[in-house]
Amino acid sequence: MTSNDDILRALGRVEGRLTGIEENVALLRQEMSDEKANAHDGRAVIHKRLDEQARQIAHLNARAAISGGADAQLRDEVLTLKETVEKNQETVAPALEEWKRMKTIGYGISGLIAFAGLTTGGVIAYASDGAVGALRHWLKIN
């Protein structure tokens, strides 16, 4: 049979082990609560980032829509300007052809004046030889 001392010693060992187990469980609970808080903070950061990304994507979508509308408006303006230029060219084309014709006539007249000047110069040069001879004869210079 076992004595009371043996039983009390055994109960003391069991109590000591239970105290150690309780301390370990308390440490595990503390670590779990720390990890839980860290996980919560990490998820909060991730959610903030996701919210910011969603806001930026919405902003970019709005910008893309505005930019697309501006591009379409610019294309319409370019087409309108192109049509206006084509109409103006059609309107001005006869006047341009007339100016080209007048320019060609002007070149022809300039050519005729130049040819007439050269001809007159040649005639004067030819006639000057005869005139010098006649002047010498009239003045009786040998």
C-alpha angles and dihedrals in degrees: 000000000000124000128235090251091058091048092048091049091050091048089049090053091048090047091049091050091048090051090052090047091049090051091049091048090049090050090048091049090050091049091046092050090048091049090045091052091046091049090049091050091047092051090048090054091048091049091049090051091047091049090049091048091049090050092049092048090050089048091049091048090052091048091048091051092048091046091049090052091049091049091051091049091049091049090052091049091049091050091049091049091047091053091047092051092049091050091048091049091051090049095047097040095089091049090049091051089050091051090049090051091048090049091052090049089049091053089050093050091047089052091050092049090049091048091047090050092050091047092048090048091050093048091048091048091050093043092046091064090054091042092052090051092048092046092051091048091049092047089041094234115155 
